[in-house]
Amino acid sequence: MESNYHVPVLLKECIEGLDIKPSGVYVDVTFGGGGHSKEILKNLGKDGVLIAFDQDPDAQRNKIDDPRFLFVDQNFGFLKNNLRLLGYKHVDGILADLGVSSHQFNEPSRGFSTRFEADLDMRMDKQRSLTAAVVLNTYQEDKLHKIFGIYGEVKNAKSLARAISTARMEQSIATLTDFKKAIAAHIPKGKENKYMAQVFQALRIEVNAEIEVLESFLVQSAEVLNPGGRLVVMSYHSLEDRPVKSFIAKGKFRGEVEKDFFGNEQKPFKSITRKAVIADEEELAKNSRARSAKLRIGERI
């Protein structure tokens, strides 16, 4: 199942970044196909523990049959509470791979892909009520403009938002075909795929509150990691990489690092990688998804 589910990106670098202690407690907050988790387990001794999080019902089919493995059917935004429920106040390492798995893109009914006719859903967690269709049919024009501009970095975000709010007056936008019809005049010729990918990225981030969840997770990771514990995060676009880079470097998302009375920096992590780790030519040849991956590693002070 896992091989066609999602090829793990920067696998060796992630495992090295975690600096695994055989008897430690580790968390893979984005279990997916289980590729990274299997590798972590190989590095753990019989006393080690791996806790995996994933809110996607499809990921649960990949659970690993191993007494050291615990699975949490939750979004990683609830990291701290779920660790406490399992009896762990602190852990030795946390791995997050923020990419949407290729499996989710290839599953037409999930509505993540611009290639398949489907309802505009895009929920990672099916319990949520907010879908892409709800966003497109109910959000005010200025809010749509903001989402496409910030989350999708779409150049004509304003006219796109206007086209959507005009089209939905005549009929609601429920499927991919409805959506493409509503915005046809605004899709740049020759750049259709890239444009739709940006628009879909914006909708997916909004539907799943991805940036808020990521920031909440980063704050919690500092609270649950033991001193010397590692935070390893892989992101695929600048909207995710920015808060990760800022939090590891400064302990906050905006503004400068806080200092105490004596001028000492008050921050939870020290950066282990001066610059983001990226895939080498060999990996890029095997896995095109690795092209945009940026890996950052912080060590809890």
N, C-alpha and C positions, 0 to 999 in steps of 0.2 A: 504493500500500500504506500509506504513512505516515499519510494523512489519517484513515483509519478505525482506524489502529493506536493512535494516541495524539496528542491535540492538545497541542502544547507549551505549558506554563503560563508566564506571566510572561516571555515570550520576549525582549522588548525590554529588560526590566530585567536579565535574566541576561547578555545580550550587553554591555550597558553596564557591568555589574558586573565583567566579566572584563577590561575596559579593554585590548582586544586590540592587540598590536603586530603589524604585518603580517608580520614575519619570525620571530615567536615560535613556541614549541612549546606546544600546548594539549592538555588531556585532558578528554574527556567520559566520565565513568566510568559513566554510565547511558544508553547509546546508544538503546535502545528502537526507536522508529520513525524515529530520525535527525533529528527536527525541529530540535533545538538544534544538532546537529552541522552540518547544512546551513548554518545561519545563521552559525556560527563560520567555516566555510570561506569564506563570502562576504566576511568581514572580513580574511581572511589573504591575503598576497601570495604570489607563486610560490615563495618560500623558506620560507614558513610550514609548520608540520606540525600535524596534528590526529590524536591517538591516541584511539580509542574503545574502551571496555570494555563487554562485556555477556555474561553467562553463559547467557542465555536463547537456546535454539536458534532460536526464532521470530525473534528480533531480527537474526540473521545474514542473513536474507533481505533486509534493508533496507540492507545494506552499500553504501557510496557509491563509485562508480567515479571516483576522483580520485587522481592520483599523490601528493598531499599527505596522503592519508588512510590510516591504519593501523588495523586492527581486531584487538583482543585478545579471544579467546573465554575470558574469565575473570571471576570476581567481583572487584569493586574492592577487596576486602580484601587482594588480592595486588598492589596498585598498584606498590609500590617495586620488587619483584623483576622484574615484567614490563617496567617501564620500563628497568631495567638490561639485561635481555635484548635489548631493542631498541636499546640503546646510548645511552639518555638518563638521565643522573644527575639532571638538574634540568630543570624545566619552568617556563613563565611564567604558567600559569593552569590551574585545575581546576574543572570544573563537575559537580555532582551533583544529580540530580533524584530524590529518594528515593521518589516515588510508584510504586505498582504500576500498570502501564499499563492503560488501559481495554481494550486488546486481550487482556491476560491474564484480566481479569475476564469478558470476553465469550467466552472459549474454554472450553466446558463441560468438556473432558477434563482441564483443568489443575486443576480442583477448587478454584479460588479464590472462586467465586461461590456465594452462597446461593440463586441463582435456578435453577440447573440440577441435575438428578439426575446425580451423578458419584461416582467413588471419591474418598475424602478424601486427596488428594495434597498439593497446595500447594507443591511444591518448585519454586524458581526454577531450580535446577541439578539436572537429572535424574540426575546422577551420585551425588548424595547418597542415602544409604539411609533417612534419617529422613523419614517422611511424617506427615501429620496423623493418619492411621489408627494409625500406630505410637505416636504420642504418646497418643492416646485409649485405646488398648488396653493399654499397658504402663507408663505413668507412675503412680507412687504417688499416692494421693488428695491428700496435702498438696502435692505438686509441681504437680498440676493446679490446685489452689486458688490457688497462688502465680501461676502463669502467667495464669489468667483475671483475677485481681485486679490484677496489675501491668501486664501487656501489653494487657489488654482493658478494664481499669477497669470490670469487670463487678460490679454491686452484690451479687448473690447468689452470688459465686464459690465460696463454701464449699459451699453446698447443691448447686450445679451439679456440682462435683467429686465429691460423694458420689453423686449420681444416675448419673454416668458410671461410677464404679467398681462400683456395684451392677448396672447394666444389662449391663455387659460380662461379668459372671459367667454370665449366661444365654446370650448370644451376642455375638460380636465385632462392633465397630462399624466397618463398612467403607465405607458410602456415606452420602450426605447424608440419605437417608430413614431409615437406621438411627439416625443421630445425632439427627435431629429427634424420632424416636420415643422415644429414650432420655431426652431432656431436656424433652419436651413440657410437663410439669407446671411447669417452671421458667421458661418463656418468658413474659414479662409480656404480658398481653392489650393489644392496640392499639399495642404497641411492638415487635412481632415483628421487623421489618426492622432497626431500630436495634440491638436486642439481638443478633441473629444476626451483624450486621456486627462488633460488638465481640468476640464469641466467635471469629469467623473471623480477625479481626485478631490476636488473641492466639495462635492456632494458627499463623498464617503467620509471625509474628515468631519463635516458638520453632523451627519447622521450619527456617527459613532463618538462624537465629542472628543476626537483623538488628541487634540493639543491639551485640553484641560486634563484629560486622563493621564497623559504623559507627564505633565508637570506634577500632578498629585503623586504619581508613582515615584518620580525622582526624589521628591521630598521624603516619602516613606522609606525609600531605599537607604537614605542616610540614617534614618532612625533605627532600622533593623540590622544593619551590617555591623559585625564585630570590627574593632580596630584591626587594620591590616586586611580586612575583607575587601573583595574586589567587585566593582560594578562594571559590567561589560555591556555596552549598548551599540547596536548596529541600526543605523537609520538610512533612509533611501531618498530623502529630499530635504532641502534646506530648512523647511518649516519644522521638521523634527530634529535635525542636527543642531540647529541654533540653540534651543533650550537645553539639550544634552551638553553641548560644549560649554555653555554659560554656567550651568549648574555644577559641572565638574570643576571648572576653573574658579568660580566665584561663590558657589553655594547659594546663588539666586538667579533669577531669570532676567532681571532688568537692573540697570545701575551698576555701580562699582562694588567691589568686595568690601564687606564691613571690617573695621579694625577695632581692636580693644584700646584701652587707655594708653598702653605702651606701644601701640602701632603694629601689634601682631595681627596678621590676617585671621579673621574668624570664618573659617569655611570647613565643611565636613570632609572634603576630598582633596587629595593631591593627584594631579594628572600623571598617568604612567606613560601616556603617549603624547609627545609634544604636538604632533599633528595627527589628524585622523589616519587610521590604517586603511589602505584601499587594496583591492584585489590585484594580483600580479597578472601578467600576460597569459600564463598557463591557465589560471582559473577563468579568466575572461573568455578564453577560447572554448572552455567547456560549459560555461554558464553565463549567458548574457545578462541575467538579472544582477550579477555581481558588479556590473558596470557602475551603478550609481551608489553602491554600498559604502558607507563610511563607518568605521568602527572606532569607538572612543572608550578608553579604560580609565577608571578612577580607583584610587585606593583609599579606604576609610582611614582618616587620621586618628 
